[in-house]
Amino acid sequence: MKRRNFLKASATGLAASVMAAPAIAQTAPAIRWRMQTAWPRALDTVHGSAEALAKRVQSLTDGKFEIRVFAAPEIVPPPQIFDAVQNQTIEAGHVLSTFYIGKKMAYAFDAGVPFGLNLRQQHAWLFHGGGLAAMREVFAKAGLIQFAAGNVGVQMGGFYRKEIKTVEDLQGLKFRIGGFGGVVMRKLGVVPTQIATADIYPSLERGTIDAAEWIGPYDDEKLGLHKVAKFYYYPGWWEGSAQITILLNLAKWNELPPAYKEAFEMACHEQNVVLIAKYDALNPAALKRLIAQGVQLKQFPRAVLDACYKATMETLDEQAKADADFKKIHDSWKVFLDESNSWFRVAEASLDNYRYAAGRRR
Amino acid sequence: MKRRNFLKASATGLAASVMAAPAIAQTAPAIRWRMQTAWPRALDTVHGSAEALAKRVQSLTDGKFEIRVFAAPEIVPPPQIFDAVQNQTIEAGHVLSTFYIGKKMAYAFDAGVPFGLNLRQQHAWLFHGGGLAAMREVFAKAGLIQFAAGNVGVQMGGFYRKEIKTVEDLQGLKFRIGGFGGVVMRKLGVVPTQIATADIYPSLERGTIDAAEWIGPYDDEKLGLHKVAKFYYYPGWWEGSAQITILLNLAKWNELPPAYKEAFEMACHEQNVVLIAKYDALNPAALKRLIAQGVQLKQFPRAVLDACYKATMETLDEQAKADADFKKIHDSWKVFLDESNSWFRVAEASLDNYRYAAGRRR
């Protein structure tokens, strides 16, 4: 029997006593929150993850803590989710923190920085390298608290109407990209544009934009961009991995009973495992289907990656000079990144690279 | 206030009613289990993970479901944990499933197979590729049910008294290694030996063995093997990743209330995130310290890896012919592995490899 049934039995069988003991009702209050995601309902991956999380929280709290999940833009458009959580229009937002770097560039470290930490490294930094606490200091200044709740991994580099053969091909490229990657690409002559999800396909079809990045094969396939732009580039270097964040109103979080907080954190950890597992299980077949439909899979040329890497390092230095919060996180993050890379290239990368090559030779 | 306090308040304030309603006590029974790990208490990583899991389960069940954690060999030696869970000497064991491939080779897929799935791929296979259910069919035949509860990642290849320069250098090598890797290495003339943890150091010091593999830098440093064998090889190709498993007695699991089962599964997922995060955060500095103490970091030569890969493929084929359970899991697992590799080498590996190289050039 579920605990919620136990409580129900309790409430029925012991009604008189319960009414005489209001303290009990206080310790297990019924709480209803609203969480809006930044994703269309059709994304069973990221939006589905938010729904699964809410269901788990409810189950772990005997049905008492209910988080109703809304898709974008049912309450507010995605760029306004941050403000809506701040002003308690909603209690929670399910987002990528990079959507809000216009407010504070340091938020980028929460979601992923160009050529930055991969998923394993991001988890290590957040949960055992001081990253979670460091980011919470920054978000607290905005009256928010953030939770890692799933990751998308390395994304694809997007769909392009023309090949990118040289660094010069980036000049004037009208590219649907947001976040930190857009800031970096501006240095290389790219014209980054932010377009709402529903408008990406028609914009690319009409040639209003030359290219668009979205997520990875499984999600990209649903948008249908491969029908209007046949070059599909990798890797999406603008995030070492893309960490999904739940932004909560800090005052509302502080009001929660400890058991509800614990349930919420456990539900986030479940998504830290199963969301990426879902992507990793579904992306391979989706990539094969896209290629079967005529998509040309292309790796960004080395010279293009070199230019993007150089522009990224310049941008990181500039931002560190411009903002104390950015500098504080960047400086410790960079030490962590360099040390972590020096280990990951040993056991992990050497075995992965050997396996991938050997499997193809066989 | 914690739910356990709520229940305590309930029990105090409503004592008369509770005594009149024994059904309530039945729905939230106090349960005490014993779980033994296969690890010495000194390993704050894997043994610490089991202790953290037990604490979380207790917290999520209002203190009602208590799992007492024992280190190896406080109740039984690690090779006997499987039997001890089967015969209910203990309810749970915290192990690597490869310890028990002598009973059934198919258990290896639960922990990791040579040149097999990396951590991300293992999670994808288990949680979204049918792997968990497939493995449960096999373990159920032994009266057990298994849960993934943390991962060690790719391990190191161990400490060697002499360099391994050619395939011939493996001939007659007395190597402390267990599991599937030992089976494969026998084909190459290695003499695999299984030695209890406490005996590894003196055996290597005396030259009773020529080499020993244990875990990764952070754990290895504690054993001190670098003081008696200076060549430290990578990668530990005998598992694509090393998945920690909790083996439960199936009948005892089936007796648990659903809420306790849910708490247990959430606690496992937390460890699926935080154990590897801890390893990934601590291994880099440990590797640096080992190198500073004179350890020579070496990659297995390509020819050695090729020979090991070939011997692994032969072993997989032989085992598939010898055992129906092995064949059933292997055949679907192999399709998953090949498809997964074809995706991982695109976005993930290309960005990781670029990042690692660029960071070193800078």
Interface residues (C-beta under 8 A of the other chain):
Chain A: M1 K2 R3 N5 F6 A9 S10 G13 L14 S17 V18 A21 A23 I24 T27 A28 R56 S59 L60 F115 N118 L119 R120 Q121 H123 A124 W125 L126 F127 H128 G129 G153 V154 Q155 M156 G216 P217 Y234 P235 G236 W237 G240 P257 P258 A259 E262 A263 M266 A267 H269 E270 N272 V273 V274 I276 A277 K278 Y279 D280 A281 L282 N283 P284 A285 L287 K288 L297 Q299 L305 D306 Y309 M313 L337 D338 E339 S340 N341 S342 W343 F344 R345 V346 A347 E348 A349 S350 L351 D352 N353 Y354 R355 Y356 A358 G359 R362
Chain B: M1 K2 R3 N5 F6 A9 S10 G13 L14 S17 V18 A21 A23 I24 T27 A28 R56 S59 L60 F115 N118 L119 R120 Q121 H123 A124 W125 L126 F127 H128 G129 G153 V154 Q155 M156 G216 P217 Y234 P235 G236 W237 G240 P257 P258 A259 E262 A263 M266 A267 H269 E270 N272 V273 V274 I276 A277 K278 D280 A281 L282 N283 P284 A285 L287 K288 L297 Q299 L305 D306 Y309 M313 L337 D338 E339 S340 N341 S342 W343 F344 R345 V346 A347 E348 A349 S350 L351 D352 N353 Y354 R355 Y356 A358 G359 R362
